[in-house]
Amino acid sequence: MGFGRGGFSDMPKPVKVGDEIDIKFNFSLFLYFLFFLQLQPFPRHACTAFAWRYCFKSNSLNCSMQKFQKDFVELALFAGALRFGKFTLKSGRVSPYYFNSGVFYSGEFTRALADIMAQKIKLTLKPEKYDAIFGPAYKGIPLAVSVSMALAERGINKNWCFNRKEAKAHGDGGSFVGAPICDGMRLLMVDDVFTTGGAKDEAIEQLAAVARVSVPGVFIFVDRQEKDADGKDAIAEFEARRKTSVHAIVTADEIFEYLSKGDASGKARITPEIMAECREYRKKYGV
């Protein structure tokens, strides 16, 4: 039995007037697919992560951000990781925006995030400055593994490791998984966001209990640029305390700048009302 109008062995033929029915049929399937994406009851990023790579990449004009930064904002919007509204943070502050990296749970999203983080690391820190990628539990764990893989694709082969919240008393035991922690080790830390630095401090204390290690850099996705409970710059305090540097893919100011500039058609990506709320929030809590 043939396939379509010809057999399986037929070579592709030029499109002719007689092929009009096939063209319409294929186009209708495309329209149906788009309609299906709008009606599906499950999270769209569960089956459409691939679409971001081809349809939603950095369209904003007149922005000084690098391409991988724009790609990150687009990816966060598409996945629903970056949202606007009213959100009560752990600190008790009511924020007009919220970033949740927990929604990047598909393989496609994880790979895209790791690729973006790897680009930032490669531009910021030379490979000879660190020995392994460390992810503080819990959200830093998949990041450490996936970023290590993304760096390897760029010719930078680094081990990965992460800490356990509680030491394991059976099996191999210990408080760490992955590359063995030893004296003189230089660990590049990766995590999703920076609030007070508590989880990172806890992880560094765990590391210090077993070996003399250093942390030449901490890489995060979003710097909210906020004061801590004492009115101080939380990141600056952490950097001074731990003798390291924190590097973010984007800052809060860069996100708002990018979204306010508009896309290729000139349409703003964020409403004036939300922008006003964000400015007021930054005025009250920003550094």
SULVEN-V972312 format. One record per residue. NEAR is the number of other C-alpha atoms within 10 Angstrom. Layout:
# SULVEN-V972312
near: <NEAR | NEAR>
This chain:
# SULVEN-V972312
near: <6 | 9 | 9 | 8 | 9 | 11 | 10 | 10 | 8 | 10 | 8 | 7 | 6 | 6 | 10 | 7 | 6 | 8 | 11 | 10 | 10 | 13 | 11 | 11 | 11 | 11 | 12 | 12 | 11 | 12 | 11 | 11 | 11 | 11 | 11 | 11 | 15 | 9 | 9 | 10 | 8 | 9 | 12 | 15 | 20 | 16 | 13 | 15 | 19 | 15 | 13 | 18 | 14 | 7 | 9 | 13 | 18 | 19 | 17 | 22 | 15 | 11 | 15 | 11 | 16 | 11 | 13 | 19 | 24 | 23 | 21 | 23 | 23 | 23 | 23 | 20 | 15 | 18 | 23 | 19 | 16 | 18 | 15 | 17 | 11 | 13 | 14 | 12 | 12 | 8 | 10 | 8 | 12 | 14 | 17 | 20 | 19 | 18 | 18 | 14 | 20 | 9 | 17 | 21 | 13 | 15 | 13 | 18 | 22 | 18 | 17 | 23 | 24 | 21 | 22 | 19 | 25 | 23 | 18 | 19 | 22 | 13 | 8 | 12 | 13 | 10 | 15 | 8 | 13 | 18 | 19 | 23 | 28 | 30 | 27 | 26 | 17 | 14 | 15 | 22 | 21 | 19 | 26 | 24 | 20 | 22 | 28 | 23 | 21 | 21 | 21 | 14 | 12 | 12 | 10 | 16 | 15 | 17 | 18 | 25 | 22 | 26 | 23 | 16 | 15 | 9 | 11 | 12 | 9 | 7 | 6 | 9 | 10 | 14 | 17 | 22 | 16 | 14 | 15 | 11 | 20 | 13 | 11 | 11 | 16 | 21 | 25 | 23 | 27 | 28 | 25 | 20 | 19 | 22 | 18 | 18 | 15 | 11 | 16 | 21 | 15 | 15 | 21 | 19 | 11 | 16 | 20 | 15 | 9 | 14 | 13 | 13 | 17 | 19 | 20 | 18 | 22 | 22 | 23 | 21 | 24 | 23 | 22 | 23 | 18 | 22 | 19 | 18 | 11 | 7 | 11 | 14 | 17 | 19 | 23 | 15 | 14 | 18 | 15 | 10 | 10 | 15 | 12 | 16 | 15 | 17 | 19 | 21 | 22 | 20 | 17 | 16 | 15 | 19 | 20 | 16 | 18 | 25 | 22 | 19 | 17 | 18 | 16 | 12 | 9 | 12 | 12 | 15 | 14 | 16 | 10 | 11 | 9 | 15 | 17 | 12 | 17 | 19 | 15 | 13 | 17 | 19 | 11 | 11 | 18 | 18 | 16>
